[in-house]
Amino acid sequence: MYAIIAFLITLAELVIVGGGAVLHLHNILYNALVYGSPFYLAMNLLNADSAFLGNTPFYLALLVFHVVKYIIIFRAQMSDERTSLRTIAIVLEAAYLCLSAYYVN
């Protein structure tokens, strides 16, 4: 159950990034890949002029999304079900993290 949810979440995440890149929708691409990446959120969470302290709840929603996603991936790892969807979800998340680390720098 958790493996299916983890797979769908990570697949949707990469489809959004890929769709933004293919369709040249730079706002979607940057919001999903750069500003929504866990690296960017972690770097800006501790700043004095953090976006989390502002009026927009967008960054807080992205932070909650990533925390829930990692909890689901962790639960899929801890469950006894042996499925390839869990492995694919982890590979997709690793690809997303590599892309976001590349674009954040």
C-alpha positions, 0 to 999 in steps of 0.5 A: 500500500505505502509502496504504491503511494510512494511510487505515485507521489514520486512519479507525479513529482517528476512528471510535473518537472518534466512537463515544465521542462518540455513545455517551457513553463519556467514558473512550474519548473522552478517552483517544482525543482528549485524553490520546492526542492528539499535543499532550497527549503532547508537552506532558507528555513534558517535564514533571518529573512526566510520565506517561511516567515512571510505571508505566503504559505506556499513554501510551508506547504512544500515543506509539509509535502516533502516531510509526508513524502519521506514518511511514506517512503520510510513506511514503504521501506519498513513494511514487509511487502516486497515490491518493485514499486518501492525500489522504483519510487526510491530511484525516482526520488533519487533522480529528483534530488539529483536534479534539484541539487544540480539546479539549486547550485 
